[in-house]
Amino acid sequence: MNQENLTCKTCGSTTFAKGEVNAVDARVMPIGKSFSFGSPVIYTFCKKCGEVASIRIEKPEKF
């Protein structure tokens, strides 16, 4: 997702940031693969109001 072209649908701001949940095992895990490490989830959100514009899996090749 190109942050340069984003406009927040809630407040109209064009300032966004990316982040990930910082907690133990805050990853998306493949179903039925008990030995996989999974992948972090990356959020793109409005810096003014916090509206989430995008949620994506950082390493989809893990699936």
All heavy atoms as TSV, in Angstrom:
chain	resi	resn	atom	element	x	y	z
A	1	MET	N	N	0.851	-1.182	0.000
A	1	MET	CA	C	0.000	0.000	0.000
A	1	MET	C	C	0.887	1.231	0.000
A	1	MET	O	O	1.759	1.380	0.836
A	1	MET	CB	C	-0.904	-0.025	1.232
A	1	MET	CG	C	-1.752	1.211	1.367
A	1	MET	SD	S	-3.038	1.050	2.599
A	1	MET	CE	C	-4.306	0.333	1.586
A	2	ASN	N	N	0.644	2.121	-0.936
A	2	ASN	CA	C	1.422	3.333	-1.069
A	2	ASN	C	C	0.865	4.397	-0.123
A	2	ASN	O	O	-0.231	4.898	-0.321
A	2	ASN	CB	C	1.382	3.802	-2.523
A	2	ASN	CG	C	2.285	4.983	-2.779
A	2	ASN	OD1	O	2.841	5.563	-1.859
A	2	ASN	ND2	N	2.429	5.329	-4.032
A	3	GLN	N	N	1.625	4.754	0.916
A	3	GLN	CA	C	1.165	5.726	1.903
A	3	GLN	C	C	1.017	7.123	1.318
A	3	GLN	O	O	0.299	7.943	1.852
A	3	GLN	CB	C	2.135	5.765	3.081
A	3	GLN	CG	C	2.033	4.559	3.973
A	3	GLN	CD	C	2.993	4.629	5.114
A	3	GLN	OE1	O	4.047	4.043	5.044
A	3	GLN	NE2	N	2.651	5.330	6.154
A	4	GLU	N	N	1.699	7.430	0.223
A	4	GLU	CA	C	1.660	8.768	-0.367
A	4	GLU	C	C	0.286	9.108	-0.942
A	4	GLU	O	O	-0.055	10.268	-1.051
A	4	GLU	CB	C	2.725	8.891	-1.448
A	4	GLU	CG	C	4.123	8.760	-0.895
A	4	GLU	CD	C	5.172	8.656	-1.986
A	4	GLU	OE1	O	4.826	8.791	-3.169
A	4	GLU	OE2	O	6.332	8.428	-1.637
A	5	ASN	N	N	-0.506	8.111	-1.327
A	5	ASN	CA	C	-1.801	8.348	-1.953
A	5	ASN	C	C	-2.975	8.107	-1.019
A	5	ASN	O	O	-4.116	8.098	-1.472
A	5	ASN	CB	C	-1.945	7.456	-3.194
A	5	ASN	CG	C	-0.906	7.776	-4.240
A	5	ASN	OD1	O	-0.458	8.907	-4.358
A	5	ASN	ND2	N	-0.508	6.775	-4.990
A	6	LEU	N	N	-2.733	7.910	0.262
A	6	LEU	CA	C	-3.808	7.597	1.193
A	6	LEU	C	C	-4.484	8.845	1.739
A	6	LEU	O	O	-3.829	9.845	2.017
A	6	LEU	CB	C	-3.274	6.788	2.371
A	6	LEU	CG	C	-2.859	5.356	2.108
A	6	LEU	CD1	C	-2.278	4.748	3.381
A	6	LEU	CD2	C	-4.038	4.539	1.634
A	7	THR	N	N	-5.786	8.753	1.903
A	7	THR	CA	C	-6.566	9.768	2.597
A	7	THR	C	C	-7.461	9.021	3.581
A	7	THR	O	O	-8.150	8.073	3.214
A	7	THR	CB	C	-7.446	10.574	1.622
A	7	THR	OG1	O	-6.602	11.211	0.666
A	7	THR	CG2	C	-8.242	11.637	2.366
A	8	CYS	N	N	-7.436	9.425	4.823
A	8	CYS	CA	C	-8.228	8.766	5.852
A	8	CYS	C	C	-9.714	8.947	5.576
A	8	CYS	O	O	-10.189	10.070	5.381
A	8	CYS	CB	C	-7.880	9.330	7.226
A	8	CYS	SG	S	-8.821	8.573	8.569
A	9	LYS	N	N	-10.452	7.839	5.574
A	9	LYS	CA	C	-11.896	7.907	5.318
A	9	LYS	C	C	-12.674	8.462	6.507
A	9	LYS	O	O	-13.824	8.862	6.364
A	9	LYS	CB	C	-12.432	6.526	4.937
A	9	LYS	CG	C	-12.352	5.492	6.034
A	9	LYS	CD	C	-12.878	4.163	5.558
A	9	LYS	CE	C	-12.824	3.146	6.689
A	9	LYS	NZ	N	-13.315	1.852	6.259
A	10	THR	N	N	-12.044	8.533	7.676
A	10	THR	CA	C	-12.723	9.047	8.865
A	10	THR	C	C	-12.520	10.549	9.072
A	10	THR	O	O	-13.470	11.282	9.280
A	10	THR	CB	C	-12.249	8.290	10.123
A	10	THR	OG1	O	-12.550	6.904	9.954
A	10	THR	CG2	C	-12.918	8.801	11.382
A	11	CYS	N	N	-11.245	11.002	8.967
A	11	CYS	CA	C	-10.974	12.407	9.286
A	11	CYS	C	C	-10.398	13.214	8.117
A	11	CYS	O	O	-10.239	14.418	8.231
A	11	CYS	CB	C	-10.035	12.500	10.483
A	11	CYS	SG	S	-8.321	12.019	10.130
A	12	GLY	N	N	-10.037	12.548	7.008
A	12	GLY	CA	C	-9.511	13.254	5.849
A	12	GLY	C	C	-8.018	13.518	5.879
A	12	GLY	O	O	-7.463	14.081	4.936
A	13	SER	N	N	-7.333	13.115	6.930
A	13	SER	CA	C	-5.893	13.323	7.034
A	13	SER	C	C	-5.146	12.504	5.973
A	13	SER	O	O	-5.632	11.480	5.503
A	13	SER	CB	C	-5.401	12.909	8.423
A	13	SER	OG	O	-3.996	12.992	8.510
A	14	THR	N	N	-3.946	12.947	5.636
A	14	THR	CA	C	-3.114	12.202	4.682
A	14	THR	C	C	-1.812	11.743	5.330
A	14	THR	O	O	-0.864	11.377	4.642
A	14	THR	CB	C	-2.805	13.066	3.442
A	14	THR	OG1	O	-2.162	14.276	3.861
A	14	THR	CG2	C	-4.073	13.386	2.670
A	15	THR	N	N	-1.758	11.758	6.657
A	15	THR	CA	C	-0.559	11.343	7.389
A	15	THR	C	C	-0.791	9.968	8.006
A	15	THR	O	O	-1.653	9.816	8.873
A	15	THR	CB	C	-0.218	12.363	8.488
A	15	THR	OG1	O	-0.126	13.660	7.902
A	15	THR	CG2	C	1.095	12.023	9.147
A	16	PHE	N	N	-0.019	8.987	7.549
A	16	PHE	CA	C	-0.179	7.611	8.001
A	16	PHE	C	C	1.140	7.064	8.538
A	16	PHE	O	O	2.207	7.582	8.245
A	16	PHE	CB	C	-0.665	6.727	6.847
A	16	PHE	CG	C	-2.102	6.961	6.494
A	16	PHE	CD1	C	-2.477	8.052	5.737
A	16	PHE	CD2	C	-3.090	6.102	6.939
A	16	PHE	CE1	C	-3.810	8.288	5.421
A	16	PHE	CE2	C	-4.421	6.328	6.633
A	16	PHE	CZ	C	-4.779	7.420	5.876
A	17	ALA	N	N	1.040	6.009	9.341
A	17	ALA	CA	C	2.205	5.312	9.882
A	17	ALA	C	C	1.942	3.815	9.799
A	17	ALA	O	O	0.803	3.380	9.614
A	17	ALA	CB	C	2.438	5.718	11.332
A	18	LYS	N	N	3.006	3.032	9.938
A	18	LYS	CA	C	2.883	1.575	9.969
A	18	LYS	C	C	3.372	1.074	11.320
A	18	LYS	O	O	4.292	1.639	11.907
A	18	LYS	CB	C	3.722	0.933	8.861
A	18	LYS	CG	C	3.159	1.160	7.496
A	18	LYS	CD	C	3.960	0.408	6.453
A	18	LYS	CE	C	3.353	0.643	5.080
A	18	LYS	NZ	N	4.048	-0.107	4.040
A	19	GLY	N	N	2.774	-0.013	11.785
A	19	GLY	CA	C	3.191	-0.621	13.041
A	19	GLY	C	C	2.718	-2.056	13.112
A	19	GLY	O	O	1.959	-2.519	12.267
A	20	GLU	N	N	3.209	-2.766	14.133
A	20	GLU	CA	C	2.780	-4.139	14.356
A	20	GLU	C	C	2.481	-4.332	15.825
A	20	GLU	O	O	2.985	-3.598	16.669
A	20	GLU	CB	C	3.822	-5.146	13.874
A	20	GLU	CG	C	5.128	-5.138	14.631
A	20	GLU	CD	C	6.143	-6.126	14.064
A	20	GLU	OE1	O	5.996	-6.572	12.931
A	20	GLU	OE2	O	7.091	-6.420	14.786
A	21	VAL	N	N	1.647	-5.294	16.144
A	21	VAL	CA	C	1.296	-5.590	17.530
A	21	VAL	C	C	2.531	-6.151	18.225
A	21	VAL	O	O	3.185	-7.052	17.705
A	21	VAL	CB	C	0.132	-6.595	17.597
A	21	VAL	CG1	C	-0.156	-6.979	19.030
A	21	VAL	CG2	C	-1.106	-6.013	16.940
A	22	ASN	N	N	2.850	-5.620	19.395
A	22	ASN	CA	C	4.012	-6.064	20.140
A	22	ASN	C	C	3.549	-6.859	21.365
A	22	ASN	O	O	3.337	-6.326	22.430
A	22	ASN	CB	C	4.862	-4.872	20.576
A	22	ASN	CG	C	6.147	-5.301	21.246
A	22	ASN	OD1	O	6.502	-6.468	21.249
A	22	ASN	ND2	N	6.850	-4.357	21.819
A	23	ALA	N	N	3.360	-8.142	21.141
A	23	ALA	CA	C	2.926	-9.031	22.216
A	23	ALA	C	C	3.438	-10.439	21.889
A	23	ALA	O	O	3.737	-10.751	20.742
A	23	ALA	CB	C	1.414	-9.034	22.340
A	24	VAL	N	N	3.515	-11.271	22.872
A	24	VAL	CA	C	3.966	-12.638	22.659
A	24	VAL	C	C	3.005	-13.343	21.710
A	24	VAL	O	O	1.792	-13.314	21.897
A	24	VAL	CB	C	4.048	-13.396	23.998
A	24	VAL	CG1	C	4.432	-14.851	23.778
A	24	VAL	CG2	C	5.042	-12.708	24.922
A	25	ASP	N	N	3.552	-13.940	20.651
A	25	ASP	CA	C	2.781	-14.697	19.659
A	25	ASP	C	C	1.715	-13.875	18.939
A	25	ASP	O	O	0.679	-14.399	18.564
A	25	ASP	CB	C	2.144	-15.938	20.276
A	25	ASP	CG	C	3.178	-16.959	20.709
A	25	ASP	OD1	O	4.256	-17.015	20.083
A	25	ASP	OD2	O	2.906	-17.684	21.661
A	26	ALA	N	N	1.957	-12.605	18.741
A	26	ALA	CA	C	1.006	-11.775	17.984
A	26	ALA	C	C	1.286	-11.942	16.495
A	26	ALA	O	O	1.696	-11.040	15.813
A	26	ALA	CB	C	1.149	-10.320	18.404
A	27	ARG	N	N	1.065	-13.154	16.023
A	27	ARG	CA	C	1.321	-13.521	14.637
A	27	ARG	C	C	0.126	-14.268	14.082
A	27	ARG	O	O	-0.625	-14.884	14.825
A	27	ARG	CB	C	2.548	-14.434	14.537
A	27	ARG	CG	C	3.820	-13.791	14.998
A	27	ARG	CD	C	4.946	-14.805	15.073
A	27	ARG	NE	N	6.174	-14.148	15.407
A	27	ARG	CZ	C	7.075	-13.737	14.515
A	27	ARG	NH1	N	6.877	-13.955	13.236
A	27	ARG	NH2	N	8.168	-13.120	14.888
A	28	VAL	N	N	-0.005	-14.236	12.782
A	28	VAL	CA	C	-1.003	-15.067	12.115
A	28	VAL	C	C	-0.330	-16.403	11.837
A	28	VAL	O	O	0.777	-16.455	11.304
A	28	VAL	CB	C	-1.475	-14.412	10.803
A	28	VAL	CG1	C	-2.359	-15.351	10.026
A	28	VAL	CG2	C	-2.188	-13.114	11.091
A	29	MET	N	N	-0.994	-17.470	12.235
A	29	MET	CA	C	-0.426	-18.810	12.088
A	29	MET	C	C	-1.205	-19.597	11.040
A	29	MET	O	O	-2.432	-19.498	10.976
A	29	MET	CB	C	-0.495	-19.545	13.427
A	29	MET	CG	C	0.167	-18.812	14.577
A	29	MET	SD	S	1.923	-18.557	14.349
A	29	MET	CE	C	2.504	-20.214	14.541
A	30	PRO	N	N	-0.500	-20.395	10.228
A	30	PRO	CA	C	-1.208	-21.245	9.273
A	30	PRO	C	C	-2.026	-22.316	9.994
A	30	PRO	O	O	-1.585	-22.856	11.009
A	30	PRO	CB	C	-0.105	-21.902	8.453
A	30	PRO	CG	C	1.174	-21.302	8.879
A	30	PRO	CD	C	0.940	-20.518	10.121
A	31	ILE	N	N	-3.199	-22.600	9.494
A	31	ILE	CA	C	-4.046	-23.639	10.075
A	31	ILE	C	C	-3.455	-24.998	9.728
A	31	ILE	O	O	-3.094	-25.260	8.584
A	31	ILE	CB	C	-5.481	-23.533	9.531
A	31	ILE	CG1	C	-6.091	-22.212	9.984
A	31	ILE	CG2	C	-6.337	-24.713	9.977
A	31	ILE	CD1	C	-7.433	-21.901	9.357
A	32	GLY	N	N	-3.309	-25.858	10.720
A	32	GLY	CA	C	-2.829	-27.212	10.505
A	32	GLY	C	C	-1.320	-27.358	10.412
A	32	GLY	O	O	-0.823	-28.439	10.129
A	33	LYS	N	N	-0.566	-26.296	10.626
A	33	LYS	CA	C	0.903	-26.371	10.609
A	33	LYS	C	C	1.407	-25.989	12.001
A	33	LYS	O	O	1.736	-24.843	12.265
A	33	LYS	CB	C	1.491	-25.425	9.562
A	33	LYS	CG	C	1.218	-25.832	8.142
A	33	LYS	CD	C	1.957	-24.905	7.193
A	33	LYS	CE	C	1.791	-25.334	5.762
A	33	LYS	NZ	N	2.530	-24.430	4.851
A	34	SER	N	N	1.484	-26.963	12.872
A	34	SER	CA	C	1.803	-26.684	14.271
A	34	SER	C	C	3.250	-26.258	14.500
A	34	SER	O	O	3.560	-25.679	15.529
A	34	SER	CB	C	1.474	-27.900	15.135
A	34	SER	OG	O	2.192	-29.029	14.676
A	35	PHE	N	N	4.154	-26.490	13.548
A	35	PHE	CA	C	5.554	-26.128	13.746
A	35	PHE	C	C	5.966	-24.866	12.980
A	35	PHE	O	O	7.125	-24.542	12.885
A	35	PHE	CB	C	6.470	-27.293	13.365
A	35	PHE	CG	C	6.290	-28.471	14.270
A	35	PHE	CD1	C	5.640	-29.606	13.827
A	35	PHE	CD2	C	6.730	-28.432	15.579
A	35	PHE	CE1	C	5.451	-30.692	14.669
A	35	PHE	CE2	C	6.542	-29.505	16.436
A	35	PHE	CZ	C	5.901	-30.646	15.975
A	36	SER	N	N	5.010	-24.143	12.456
A	36	SER	CA	C	5.295	-22.913	11.711
A	36	SER	C	C	5.457	-21.750	12.685
A	36	SER	O	O	4.843	-21.710	13.745
A	36	SER	CB	C	4.159	-22.600	10.740
A	36	SER	OG	O	4.374	-21.358	10.128
A	37	PHE	N	N	6.300	-20.793	12.308
A	37	PHE	CA	C	6.471	-19.580	13.123
A	37	PHE	C	C	5.465	-18.494	12.746
A	37	PHE	O	O	5.355	-17.491	13.416
A	37	PHE	CB	C	7.892	-19.030	12.977
A	37	PHE	CG	C	8.919	-19.911	13.612
A	37	PHE	CD1	C	9.795	-20.643	12.837
A	37	PHE	CD2	C	8.999	-20.018	14.986
A	37	PHE	CE1	C	10.737	-21.458	13.419
A	37	PHE	CE2	C	9.938	-20.831	15.587
A	37	PHE	CZ	C	10.810	-21.566	14.795
A	38	GLY	N	N	4.749	-18.684	11.636
A	38	GLY	CA	C	3.753	-17.706	11.217
A	38	GLY	C	C	4.386	-16.418	10.735
A	38	GLY	O	O	5.540	-16.386	10.341
A	39	SER	N	N	3.628	-15.342	10.783
A	39	SER	CA	C	4.090	-14.059	10.286
A	39	SER	C	C	3.496	-12.907	11.082
A	39	SER	O	O	2.323	-12.954	11.460
A	39	SER	CB	C	3.698	-13.905	8.815
A	39	SER	OG	O	4.072	-12.638	8.333
A	40	PRO	N	N	4.282	-11.849	11.309
A	40	PRO	CA	C	3.722	-10.655	11.942
A	40	PRO	C	C	2.643	-10.021	11.067
A	40	PRO	O	O	2.626	-10.195	9.857
A	40	PRO	CB	C	4.926	-9.712	12.052
A	40	PRO	CG	C	6.121	-10.593	11.967
A	40	PRO	CD	C	5.718	-11.727	11.082
A	41	VAL	N	N	1.767	-9.267	11.697
A	41	VAL	CA	C	0.711	-8.543	11.006
A	41	VAL	C	C	1.084	-7.058	11.042
A	41	VAL	O	O	1.373	-6.512	12.103
A	41	VAL	CB	C	-0.654	-8.768	11.694
A	41	VAL	CG1	C	-1.745	-7.994	11.000
A	41	VAL	CG2	C	-0.978	-10.249	11.726
A	42	ILE	N	N	1.081	-6.411	9.867
A	42	ILE	CA	C	1.446	-5.005	9.753
A	42	ILE	C	C	0.174	-4.164	9.569
A	42	ILE	O	O	-0.659	-4.471	8.724
A	42	ILE	CB	C	2.386	-4.775	8.545
A	42	ILE	CG1	C	3.614	-5.681	8.632
A	42	ILE	CG2	C	2.769	-3.301	8.426
A	42	ILE	CD1	C	4.500	-5.435	9.834
A	43	TYR	N	N	0.054	-3.111	10.366
A	43	TYR	CA	C	-1.081	-2.202	10.288
A	43	TYR	C	C	-0.619	-0.858	9.713
A	43	TYR	O	O	0.408	-0.332	10.134
A	43	TYR	CB	C	-1.656	-1.938	11.682
A	43	TYR	CG	C	-2.263	-3.162	12.325
A	43	TYR	CD1	C	-1.487	-4.068	13.017
A	43	TYR	CD2	C	-3.627	-3.391	12.235
A	43	TYR	CE1	C	-2.043	-5.198	13.591
A	43	TYR	CE2	C	-4.200	-4.508	12.815
A	43	TYR	CZ	C	-3.395	-5.402	13.490
A	43	TYR	OH	O	-3.954	-6.520	14.058
A	44	THR	N	N	-1.376	-0.321	8.769
A	44	THR	CA	C	-1.173	1.046	8.293
A	44	THR	C	C	-2.348	1.841	8.836
A	44	THR	O	O	-3.509	1.483	8.602
A	44	THR	CB	C	-1.145	1.109	6.752
A	44	THR	OG1	O	-0.102	0.257	6.283
A	44	THR	CG2	C	-0.898	2.531	6.266
A	45	PHE	N	N	-2.047	2.921	9.578
A	45	PHE	CA	C	-3.114	3.648	10.252
A	45	PHE	C	C	-2.902	5.155	10.178
A	45	PHE	O	O	-1.782	5.640	10.003
A	45	PHE	CB	C	-3.223	3.209	11.721
A	45	PHE	CG	C	-1.956	3.432	12.494
A	45	PHE	CD1	C	-1.761	4.593	13.211
A	45	PHE	CD2	C	-0.956	2.471	12.497
A	45	PHE	CE1	C	-0.585	4.803	13.918
A	45	PHE	CE2	C	0.219	2.663	13.202
A	45	PHE	CZ	C	0.406	3.840	13.911
A	46	CYS	N	N	-3.991	5.888	10.302
A	46	CYS	CA	C	-3.969	7.351	10.302
A	46	CYS	C	C	-3.324	7.846	11.593
A	46	CYS	O	O	-3.711	7.420	12.687
A	46	CYS	CB	C	-5.401	7.876	10.189
A	46	CYS	SG	S	-5.546	9.671	10.332
A	47	LYS	N	N	-2.343	8.724	11.471
A	47	LYS	CA	C	-1.674	9.257	12.657
A	47	LYS	C	C	-2.527	10.272	13.410
A	47	LYS	O	O	-2.267	10.553	14.575
A	47	LYS	CB	C	-0.346	9.884	12.270
A	47	LYS	CG	C	0.703	8.844	11.897
A	47	LYS	CD	C	2.014	9.471	11.510
A	47	LYS	CE	C	2.726	10.055	12.712
A	47	LYS	NZ	N	4.070	10.543	12.368
A	48	LYS	N	N	-3.564	10.801	12.767
A	48	LYS	CA	C	-4.406	11.799	13.428
A	48	LYS	C	C	-5.504	11.159	14.269
A	48	LYS	O	O	-5.696	11.523	15.420
A	48	LYS	CB	C	-5.023	12.739	12.394
A	48	LYS	CG	C	-5.849	13.843	12.998
A	48	LYS	CD	C	-6.347	14.813	11.953
A	48	LYS	CE	C	-7.189	15.899	12.598
A	48	LYS	NZ	N	-7.762	16.782	11.574
A	49	CYS	N	N	-6.225	10.178	13.693
A	49	CYS	CA	C	-7.370	9.616	14.421
A	49	CYS	C	C	-7.237	8.123	14.732
A	49	CYS	O	O	-8.026	7.586	15.490
A	49	CYS	CB	C	-8.662	9.867	13.652
A	49	CYS	SG	S	-8.872	8.840	12.178
A	50	GLY	N	N	-6.258	7.449	14.124
A	50	GLY	CA	C	-6.040	6.039	14.424
A	50	GLY	C	C	-6.805	5.062	13.540
A	50	GLY	O	O	-6.701	3.855	13.725
A	51	GLU	N	N	-7.590	5.562	12.593
A	51	GLU	CA	C	-8.334	4.677	11.682
A	51	GLU	C	C	-7.355	3.771	10.929
A	51	GLU	O	O	-6.357	4.227	10.392
A	51	GLU	CB	C	-9.140	5.508	10.677
A	51	GLU	CG	C	-9.901	4.695	9.662
A	51	GLU	CD	C	-11.121	3.993	10.241
A	51	GLU	OE1	O	-11.654	4.443	11.269
A	51	GLU	OE2	O	-11.535	2.979	9.651
A	52	VAL	N	N	-7.634	2.470	10.913
A	52	VAL	CA	C	-6.769	1.515	10.220
A	52	VAL	C	C	-7.139	1.487	8.740
A	52	VAL	O	O	-8.285	1.228	8.382
A	52	VAL	CB	C	-6.889	0.106	10.840
A	52	VAL	CG1	C	-6.077	-0.904	10.052
A	52	VAL	CG2	C	-6.431	0.135	12.290
A	53	ALA	N	N	-6.147	1.770	7.889
A	53	ALA	CA	C	-6.366	1.788	6.439
A	53	ALA	C	C	-6.033	0.441	5.820
A	53	ALA	O	O	-6.581	0.082	4.778
A	53	ALA	CB	C	-5.515	2.879	5.791
A	54	SER	N	N	-5.127	-0.316	6.452
A	54	SER	CA	C	-4.696	-1.584	5.870
A	54	SER	C	C	-4.163	-2.508	6.959
A	54	SER	O	O	-3.506	-2.060	7.896
A	54	SER	CB	C	-3.581	-1.315	4.851
A	54	SER	OG	O	-2.979	-2.509	4.423
A	55	ILE	N	N	-4.472	-3.785	6.804
A	55	ILE	CA	C	-3.893	-4.831	7.638
A	55	ILE	C	C	-3.324	-5.854	6.667
A	55	ILE	O	O	-4.034	-6.329	5.788
A	55	ILE	CB	C	-4.935	-5.517	8.537
A	55	ILE	CG1	C	-5.622	-4.495	9.440
A	55	ILE	CG2	C	-4.285	-6.624	9.378
A	55	ILE	CD1	C	-6.820	-5.058	10.198
A	56	ARG	N	N	-2.020	-6.163	6.797
A	56	ARG	CA	C	-1.438	-7.136	5.882
A	56	ARG	C	C	-0.490	-8.067	6.616
A	56	ARG	O	O	0.050	-7.735	7.668
A	56	ARG	CB	C	-0.734	-6.462	4.717
A	56	ARG	CG	C	0.565	-5.814	5.045
A	56	ARG	CD	C	1.247	-5.269	3.785
A	56	ARG	NE	N	2.506	-4.686	4.164
A	56	ARG	CZ	C	3.644	-5.359	4.301
A	56	ARG	NH1	N	3.685	-6.645	4.055
A	56	ARG	NH2	N	4.751	-4.752	4.686
A	57	ILE	N	N	-0.298	-9.244	6.040
A	57	ILE	CA	C	0.632	-10.235	6.566
A	57	ILE	C	C	2.011	-9.899	6.027
A	57	ILE	O	O	2.191	-9.755	4.814
A	57	ILE	CB	C	0.194	-11.652	6.124
A	57	ILE	CG1	C	-1.238	-11.958	6.534
A	57	ILE	CG2	C	1.172	-12.705	6.641
A	57	ILE	CD1	C	-1.508	-11.809	7.991
A	58	GLU	N	N	2.983	-9.742	6.908
A	58	GLU	CA	C	4.328	-9.332	6.483
A	58	GLU	C	C	5.012	-10.386	5.604
A	58	GLU	O	O	5.670	-10.051	4.632
A	58	GLU	CB	C	5.196	-9.039	7.711
A	58	GLU	CG	C	6.576	-8.535	7.351
A	58	GLU	CD	C	7.388	-8.186	8.570
A	58	GLU	OE1	O	7.466	-9.015	9.499
A	58	GLU	OE2	O	7.927	-7.086	8.599
A	59	LYS	N	N	4.862	-11.654	5.948
A	59	LYS	CA	C	5.554	-12.726	5.215
A	59	LYS	C	C	4.555	-13.779	4.732
A	59	LYS	O	O	4.466	-14.878	5.289
A	59	LYS	CB	C	6.605	-13.358	6.108
A	59	LYS	CG	C	7.680	-12.383	6.538
A	59	LYS	CD	C	8.687	-13.019	7.463
A	59	LYS	CE	C	9.701	-11.970	7.878
A	59	LYS	NZ	N	10.653	-12.493	8.837
A	60	PRO	N	N	3.796	-13.483	3.671
A	60	PRO	CA	C	2.803	-14.446	3.202
A	60	PRO	C	C	3.399	-15.756	2.710
A	60	PRO	O	O	2.711	-16.783	2.674
A	60	PRO	CB	C	2.081	-13.692	2.068
A	60	PRO	CG	C	3.026	-12.631	1.647
A	60	PRO	CD	C	3.824	-12.282	2.854
A	61	GLU	N	N	4.673	-15.755	2.377
A	61	GLU	CA	C	5.331	-16.998	1.934
A	61	GLU	C	C	5.384	-18.049	3.043
A	61	GLU	O	O	5.589	-19.234	2.782
A	61	GLU	CB	C	6.744	-16.703	1.401
A	61	GLU	CG	C	7.729	-16.225	2.440
A	61	GLU	CD	C	7.739	-14.722	2.676
A	61	GLU	OE1	O	6.867	-13.988	2.171
A	61	GLU	OE2	O	8.630	-14.264	3.409
A	62	LYS	N	N	5.159	-17.673	4.279
A	62	LYS	CA	C	5.133	-18.623	5.398
A	62	LYS	C	C	3.911	-19.550	5.322
A	62	LYS	O	O	3.823	-20.524	6.033
A	62	LYS	CB	C	5.117	-17.886	6.742
A	62	LYS	CG	C	6.329	-17.055	7.007
A	62	LYS	CD	C	7.498	-17.917	7.338
A	62	LYS	CE	C	8.680	-17.041	7.719
A	62	LYS	NZ	N	9.820	-17.835	8.145
A	63	PHE	N	N	2.970	-19.220	4.452
A	63	PHE	CA	C	1.742	-20.007	4.331
A	63	PHE	C	C	1.779	-20.879	3.107
A	63	PHE	O	O	0.967	-21.597	2.768
A	63	PHE	CB	C	0.526	-19.072	4.292
A	63	PHE	CG	C	0.345	-18.347	5.595
A	63	PHE	CD1	C	1.071	-17.202	5.863
A	63	PHE	CD2	C	-0.514	-18.829	6.550
A	63	PHE	CE1	C	0.928	-16.545	7.076
A	63	PHE	CE2	C	-0.663	-18.170	7.753
A	63	PHE	CZ	C	0.061	-17.027	8.020
